[in-house]
Amino acid sequence: MAKPEDSIQRSVLPIPDVTPIGLTTFDAKDPDTKYPPIRPIHPPAGAPNVLIILIDDAGFGSSSAFGGPCQTPTFEKLAAGGLKYTRFHTTALCSPTRAALLSGRNHHTVGMGAITEFATSAPGQNSMKPNTCAALAETLKLNGYSTAQFGKCHEVPVWESSAIGPFDHWPTGGGGFQYFYGFVGGETHQYYPNLFEGTTRVEPRKTPEQGYTLNEDLADHTINWIRQQKALAPARPFFVYYAPGATHAPHHVPKEWADKYKGKFDQGWDRLREETYARQKTLGVIPKACELTRRHDDIPAWDAVDPKMKPVLCRQMEVYAGFMEQTDYHVGRVIDALSDLKILDETVVYVIVGDNGASAEGSLQGTFNEMVTLGGFGHLETAESLMPRIDEFGAPTSYNHYAVGWAHAMDTPYQWTKQVASHWGGTRNGAIVHWPKGIKNKGEIRTQFHHVIDVAPTVLELAGVPQPLMVNGVLQRPIEGVSMAYSFNDTTAAERHETQYFEMFGNRGI
């Protein structure tokens, strides 16, 4: 809701220009010459900066902030100064979660029933966000926010994704972002990414030999944009959506990050699940009475795995963990920049650790090159063929993914993984909200049920901006999410998101 002191009409966007009514003199020297000042559009007074960080393909049991084995000190620090939400949910797949996050509507409402590559003309499946569902960034931009997106998009219909457009569904088109630096597909090579700035194809500034990784590049661009925005328009709040594309496959990370985990997964995925489960109880992110779900028979027991294959499997997980820690490190650089600018306390920071559960798309044994597996030739990758390349996992010469057993372990304590909408392993992701100016009690846990569609109405409420009735002349569908703000300072508040459906590829739940 708009603040009472804000007299600007914000329900119809763009905010209409008003022609001043009064005497129009013919001589500027006339003593009666008087015109109202030019007033640029700003959000209501006190509207905060907003930074939404969305990690890719990371299960509930991956980050150390939620008891996982991948060390994420930045996430832990933000949680210690904010709140952890342990019953936060996504859609089980990336494009649908992103479309829901940035619109406040369920994924079918905005045409994203699956990833953009699977679009059909069936209702809810065409991958084209309708103009009746304006994006959160568009609403904020038309209310005076500076807006920018960095990293993965995966919301552009495939037939509009070339350099010639049309750009109606790109971040800087209908997405509402004034600046975009990132990639539009579902995944990209972390050393040789397919990058766009706005809608222009660009090349990375360095090579892998010079130390290039996409994680660092995205953090650099985010920090530079925020610093420029605060230097040139310090009174104007920003909305930044930072979606690095990590930790989606390929799991690319420099060797020194993976080597930090040498030997830490030799116990295998069954034991790892038990260790994570114990840490989660200690942290309080699962109830004391929670039971660890059983491993499905289709996922091999660690003890049944060919001993010759185990070193390769362990290296897969070491690389993934190093990839997540590197991602956390560069997120930390962005957070440090906010601290350096002395604006962290007045910035609402969301960290959503996964746009779905961990990915089981790497096959039962993982792969050095997922294109081999996707092409149906995964059986050609054997211990004998992979062992000589074990140190190349995560390097520019690889296109690697880990085994299903690791993905299942990353979703501890829940069942199943990404793509499965009927079980929490696919849809329950840890979320962190950090906002010192508005959250009184730090380091607490919230157990209210929430969904990714709840982020947009939360941001609008905190900004004092109403949900628009009309945008660019088009009547808008109501936002379907529920603001989370009621729970910020009330641990026992009755949850307001009472019903939520889940559906992906016909697999469904409510």
C-alpha positions in Angstrom: 0.0 0.0 0.0 1.2 3.5 -0.8 2.2 5.6 2.2 -0.4 8.2 3.3 2.0 11.1 2.7 2.5 10.0 -0.9 -0.2 11.9 -3.0 1.0 10.5 -6.3 -1.5 8.2 -8.1 0.5 5.0 -8.7 -2.2 2.5 -9.6 -2.2 3.4 -13.3 1.3 3.1 -14.9 3.1 5.0 -16.4 2.1 7.7 -13.9 0.3 10.2 -16.2 1.9 13.6 -16.8 -0.2 16.5 -15.5 -0.3 19.7 -17.4 -0.3 22.6 -15.0 -3.5 24.7 -15.0 -3.1 28.4 -14.5 -2.1 31.6 -16.0 0.2 31.3 -19.1 2.0 34.7 -19.5 3.4 35.9 -22.8 6.4 37.6 -21.2 8.8 35.8 -18.8 9.4 39.2 -17.1 5.7 39.5 -16.2 5.5 39.5 -12.4 2.7 36.9 -12.5 4.9 34.4 -14.4 5.0 31.3 -12.2 5.2 27.6 -13.1 5.4 24.6 -10.9 8.9 23.0 -10.7 9.8 19.9 -12.7 9.4 16.9 -10.4 11.0 13.6 -11.5 9.1 10.5 -10.4 10.5 8.9 -7.3 9.2 6.1 -5.2 7.4 6.9 -1.9 9.7 8.3 0.8 11.6 5.6 2.6 11.5 3.0 -0.2 14.4 0.7 0.2 17.0 -0.6 -2.2 16.3 -4.2 -3.2 18.8 -6.9 -4.1 17.4 -10.4 -5.0 20.0 -13.1 -5.3 18.8 -16.4 -6.9 21.1 -19.4 -6.9 20.6 -22.0 -9.5 20.1 -25.8 -9.0 20.8 -25.8 -5.3 18.9 -28.1 -3.0 17.7 -27.4 0.6 20.6 -29.5 2.0 23.5 -27.9 -0.1 24.4 -24.6 1.6 26.0 -24.6 5.1 23.5 -22.0 6.1 20.9 -24.8 6.0 23.2 -27.6 7.2 24.7 -28.6 3.9 28.4 -29.5 3.2 29.1 -26.6 0.8 30.6 -23.7 2.8 28.7 -20.5 2.3 29.9 -18.0 4.9 28.3 -15.0 3.1 24.9 -16.7 3.3 25.5 -17.6 6.9 26.4 -14.0 7.7 23.3 -12.6 6.0 21.2 -15.2 7.9 22.8 -14.2 11.2 21.9 -10.6 10.5 18.4 -11.5 9.2 16.0 -14.3 8.9 16.0 -17.9 7.5 12.8 -19.2 6.0 12.7 -23.0 6.1 9.4 -23.5 4.4 10.0 -21.5 1.2 9.1 -23.0 -2.1 9.9 -22.9 -5.8 8.3 -24.5 -8.9 10.8 -27.4 -9.4 12.3 -25.9 -12.6 14.2 -22.8 -13.5 12.3 -20.8 -16.1 9.0 -21.2 -14.2 10.5 -20.2 -10.9 12.1 -17.1 -12.5 8.9 -16.1 -14.2 6.9 -16.5 -11.0 9.5 -14.7 -8.9 9.6 -11.6 -11.1 5.8 -11.4 -11.6 4.3 -12.5 -8.4 2.0 -14.9 -10.3 2.0 -18.7 -10.6 4.1 -20.0 -13.5 1.2 -21.1 -15.6 -0.4 -17.6 -15.2 2.6 -16.1 -16.9 2.9 -18.8 -19.6 5.9 -20.6 -18.2 4.6 -24.1 -17.4 8.1 -25.5 -18.2 11.4 -24.2 -19.6 11.3 -21.9 -22.6 12.7 -24.7 -24.9 9.5 -26.8 -24.2 7.0 -24.2 -25.1 3.8 -25.1 -26.9 0.6 -23.1 -27.7 -1.3 -24.9 -24.9 -2.6 -22.6 -22.1 0.0 -21.7 -19.6 2.8 -23.2 -21.7 3.8 -20.7 -24.4 6.7 -19.1 -22.5 5.4 -15.6 -23.2 4.5 -13.5 -20.2 1.2 -11.7 -21.0 1.0 -8.0 -20.8 -1.7 -8.4 -18.3 1.0 -9.5 -15.8 3.5 -6.7 -15.6 6.9 -7.7 -14.2 8.0 -6.5 -10.7 10.9 -4.6 -12.3 8.5 -2.8 -14.7 6.3 -1.7 -11.8 9.3 -0.4 -9.8 10.9 1.3 -12.8 7.6 3.2 -13.6 7.6 4.2 -9.9 11.0 5.7 -10.1 13.4 2.9 -9.2 16.7 2.2 -11.0 16.6 -1.4 -12.2 19.2 -3.9 -13.4 19.5 -7.6 -13.9 22.8 -9.6 -13.9 23.3 -13.3 -14.9 20.8 -15.9 -16.0 17.5 -14.9 -17.7 16.0 -18.1 -19.3 12.7 -16.3 -19.8 13.0 -15.3 -23.4 11.0 -17.4 -25.9 13.4 -19.4 -28.0 12.2 -17.8 -31.3 12.9 -14.4 -29.8 16.4 -15.2 -28.4 18.6 -14.2 -31.3 20.5 -10.9 -31.6 17.8 -9.6 -33.9 15.0 -10.1 -31.4 12.2 -9.1 -31.1 13.1 -8.1 -27.6 9.6 -7.8 -26.0 10.4 -10.6 -23.5 14.0 -9.7 -22.8 15.1 -8.2 -19.4 15.4 -4.7 -21.0 12.2 -5.2 -22.9 9.1 -6.3 -21.1 11.2 -7.4 -18.2 11.3 -3.8 -16.9 15.1 -3.7 -16.4 17.0 -0.6 -17.6 20.3 -2.6 -17.7 21.1 -6.2 -18.3 24.3 -8.1 -18.4 24.2 -11.9 -18.6 22.9 -14.8 -20.7 19.4 -15.6 -21.9 19.6 -19.4 -22.0 19.2 -22.1 -19.4 23.0 -22.6 -18.9 26.2 -21.4 -20.2 29.9 -22.2 -20.2 31.4 -20.5 -17.1 34.7 -19.8 -18.9 33.3 -19.0 -22.3 29.8 -17.6 -21.7 27.3 -16.5 -24.3 26.9 -12.9 -22.9 24.7 -10.0 -23.8 24.8 -6.4 -22.6 21.3 -5.2 -23.0 20.5 -6.9 -26.3 24.0 -6.7 -27.8 26.2 -9.7 -27.9 29.5 -9.1 -26.0 32.7 -11.0 -25.3 34.3 -11.5 -21.8 37.0 -9.1 -21.0 39.5 -11.9 -20.1 40.3 -15.5 -21.0 40.3 -18.5 -18.7 44.1 -18.4 -18.9 43.9 -14.8 -17.5 41.7 -16.0 -14.6 38.3 -15.4 -16.1 35.2 -17.0 -14.6 31.6 -15.9 -15.1 31.0 -15.6 -11.3 33.6 -13.0 -10.9 32.6 -11.1 -14.1 28.9 -10.9 -12.9 29.9 -9.7 -9.5 32.2 -7.1 -11.1 29.4 -5.7 -13.3 26.9 -5.7 -10.4 29.3 -3.8 -8.1 30.2 -1.3 -10.8 26.6 -0.7 -11.7 25.5 -0.2 -8.1 28.4 2.2 -7.4 27.6 4.2 -10.5 23.9 4.3 -9.6 24.6 5.6 -6.1 27.2 8.1 -7.4 24.8 9.6 -10.0 21.4 9.1 -8.4 22.0 8.6 -4.7 18.4 9.6 -3.7 16.9 7.0 -6.0 16.6 3.4 -4.8 17.6 0.5 -6.9 16.2 -2.9 -7.7 18.9 -5.4 -8.6 18.2 -9.0 -9.6 21.4 -11.0 -9.4 21.1 -14.6 -10.8 24.6 -16.0 -11.4 23.6 -19.2 -13.2 25.7 -21.1 -10.6 25.4 -23.8 -9.5 23.7 -25.1 -12.6 25.8 -27.5 -14.7 28.3 -27.3 -16.1 30.0 -27.3 -12.7 32.9 -25.1 -13.7 35.3 -23.7 -11.1 39.0 -23.2 -10.8 40.9 -26.2 -9.3 41.9 -24.4 -6.1 38.2 -24.1 -5.1 37.5 -27.8 -5.7 40.7 -28.8 -4.0 39.4 -27.3 -0.7 37.1 -30.3 -0.5 39.6 -33.0 -1.2 38.6 -36.2 0.6 35.5 -34.5 2.2 33.0 -36.7 0.3 34.9 -40.0 0.4 32.2 -41.3 2.7 29.7 -41.3 -0.1 26.2 -39.9 -0.6 24.4 -42.1 1.9 26.6 -41.1 4.8 26.6 -37.4 3.6 22.8 -37.3 3.9 23.0 -38.5 7.5 25.6 -35.9 8.3 23.6 -33.1 6.8 20.5 -34.3 8.5 22.2 -34.2 11.9 23.5 -30.6 11.2 20.1 -29.5 10.1 18.6 -30.6 13.4 21.3 -28.8 15.3 20.7 -25.6 13.3 17.0 -25.9 13.8 16.2 -25.7 10.1 14.2 -28.9 10.4 12.1 -30.0 13.3 13.6 -32.3 16.0 10.9 -34.9 15.1 11.8 -34.8 11.4 12.7 -38.2 9.8 15.2 -38.6 7.1 13.5 -39.7 3.9 14.7 -43.0 2.5 16.8 -43.3 -0.7 14.7 -44.7 -3.5 15.8 -48.1 -4.8 16.5 -46.6 -8.3 19.3 -44.5 -6.8 22.2 -46.9 -6.1 23.6 -47.2 -2.6 27.1 -45.9 -2.2 28.3 -49.3 -1.0 27.0 -50.8 -4.2 29.0 -48.5 -6.4 32.0 -49.9 -8.4 35.1 -49.0 -6.3 36.9 -48.0 -9.4 34.3 -45.3 -10.1 34.2 -43.9 -6.6 37.2 -41.5 -7.0 35.5 -39.9 -10.1 32.2 -39.6 -8.2 33.9 -38.0 -5.2 35.7 -35.5 -7.5 32.3 -34.6 -9.0 31.0 -33.5 -5.6 34.3 -31.8 -4.7 33.9 -29.7 -7.8 30.2 -28.9 -7.1 31.0 -27.8 -3.5 33.9 -25.6 -4.7 31.6 -24.1 -7.3 29.0 -23.2 -4.6 31.6 -21.7 -2.3 33.1 -19.6 -5.1 29.6 -18.4 -5.9 29.1 -17.4 -2.2 32.4 -15.6 -2.3 31.4 -13.4 -5.2 28.0 -12.8 -3.7 29.9 -11.6 -0.7 31.8 -9.1 -2.8 28.5 -7.6 -3.8 27.4 -7.4 -0.2 30.8 -5.9 0.8 30.2 -3.2 -1.8 26.9 -2.3 -0.2 28.6 -2.1 3.2 31.4 0.1 1.7 28.7 2.4 0.3 27.0 2.4 3.7 23.7 1.3 2.2 23.5 -2.4 3.4 21.3 -1.6 6.4 18.7 0.1 4.1 18.8 -2.6 1.4 16.4 -5.5 1.4 18.5 -8.5 0.5 16.8 -11.8 -0.5 18.9 -14.9 -1.0 17.0 -17.8 -2.5 19.3 -20.8 -2.4 18.1 -22.6 -5.5 15.4 -22.0 -8.2 14.5 -25.6 -7.6 16.0 -28.6 -5.9 19.4 -30.0 -6.8 19.6 -31.3 -10.4 19.5 -35.1 -11.1 20.0 -34.4 -14.8 23.6 -35.7 -14.7 22.7 -39.5 -14.8 23.3 -42.1 -12.2 27.0 -41.9 -12.6 27.5 -38.2 -13.5 29.4 -37.1 -16.6 32.5 -35.3 -17.8 30.5 -33.9 -20.7 26.7 -33.7 -20.2 26.2 -33.5 -24.0 27.3 -37.1 -24.2 24.7 -38.1 -21.6 22.0 -36.0 -23.1 22.8 -37.6 -26.5 22.2 -41.1 -25.1 25.8 -42.2 -25.0 26.5 -41.9 -21.3 27.3 -45.6 -21.1 30.5 -44.9 -23.0 31.9 -43.0 -20.0 33.6 -45.6 -17.8 35.9 -45.4 -14.9 38.7 -46.3 -17.3 37.9 -43.4 -19.6 37.2 -40.9 -16.8 40.1 -41.5 -14.4 42.8 -40.1 -16.7 40.7 -36.8 -16.8 39.8 -36.7 -13.2 41.7 -33.4 -12.6 40.0 -31.8 -15.6 36.5 -31.9 -13.9 35.5 -28.2 -13.5 38.2 -27.0 -16.0 37.5 -25.3 -19.3 37.9 -28.6 -21.2 35.0 -30.2 -19.3 31.2 -29.8 -19.4 30.6 -31.8 -16.2 27.7 -32.7 -14.0 27.4 -34.8 -10.9 25.6 -38.1 -10.2 22.0 -38.4 -9.1 23.2 -39.7 -5.7 24.8 -36.4 -4.9 21.8 -34.4 -6.1 19.6 -36.5 -3.8 22.0 -35.7 -0.9 21.9 -32.0 -1.7 18.1 -32.1 -1.1 18.4 -33.6 2.4 16.2 -34.4 4.3 13.6 -34.4 1.5 12.8 -36.8 -1.3 13.5 -36.4 -5.0 15.1 -33.5 -6.9 14.6 -30.8 -9.5 11.8 -31.4 -12.0 9.7 -33.3 -9.3 6.9 -31.0 -8.2 5.2 -33.5 -5.9 8.0 -33.7 -3.3 9.9 -31.1 -1.3 13.2 -32.3 -2.8 12.1 -30.5 -6.0 10.4 -27.5 -4.5 11.6 -26.6 -1.0 14.6 -24.2 -1.0 16.2 -22.3 1.8 15.6 -18.5 1.7 17.3 -15.7 3.6 16.0 -12.2 4.1 18.4 -9.5 5.4 17.1 -6.0 6.1 18.6 -4.4 9.3 16.4 -1.3 9.0 13.2 -3.4 9.1 14.0 -6.6 10.8 14.3 -6.2 14.6 15.4 -9.7 15.8 18.4 -11.0 14.0 19.4 -14.6 13.3 15.9 -16.1 13.8 14.1 -18.8 11.8 10.7 -18.4 10.2 8.6 -21.5 9.5 5.6 -19.8 7.8 4.8 -21.4 4.4 5.8 -19.2 1.5 6.3 -19.5 -2.2 8.5 -17.7 -4.7 5.4 -15.7 -5.9 5.4 -14.0 -2.5 8.6 -12.1 -3.1 7.1 -9.5 -5.5 4.2 -8.4 -3.2 6.7 -8.2 -0.3 8.9 -5.9 -2.3 6.0 -3.7 -3.3 4.7 -3.5 0.2 8.1 -2.5 1.6 8.5 0.1 -1.2 5.1 1.6 -0.5 4.1 0.9 -4.1 0.6 -0.5 -4.8 0.0 -3.4 -7.2 -0.9 -1.6 -10.4 -4.4 -1.8 -11.8 -3.3 -0.8 -15.3 0.2 -0.8 -17.0 0.8 0.7 -20.4 -3.0 0.8 -21.0 -3.5 -2.9 -20.2 -5.7 -4.0 -17.3 -3.6 -6.1 -14.9 -4.4 -9.5 -13.4 -4.0 -9.5 -9.6 -0.8 -10.6 -8.1 -1.3 -14.2 -6.7 1.4 -14.1 -4.1 1.2 -13.0 -0.4 3.5 -10.5 1.1 6.0 -12.0 3.6 6.4 -8.7 5.5 3.9 -9.7 8.3 6.4 -12.4 9.4 9.5 -10.3 9.6 9.1 -9.3 13.2 6.6 -11.9 14.4 7.9 -15.5 14.8 4.5 -16.9 15.7 2.5 -15.0 13.1 -0.2 -17.1 11.5 0.9 -17.9 8.0 -1.1 -16.1 5.2 -0.2 -18.2 2.2 -2.6 -21.0 2.9 -2.9 -22.8 -0.4 -0.4 -23.5 -3.1 -0.3 -25.9 -6.1 2.7 -27.4 -7.8 2.9 -28.9 -11.3 5.7 -29.8 -13.6 5.5 -32.2 -16.6 2.3 -33.6 -15.3 3.8 -34.3 -11.9 1.8 -32.3 -9.3 0.8 -31.6 -5.8 -1.1 -29.2 -3.6 
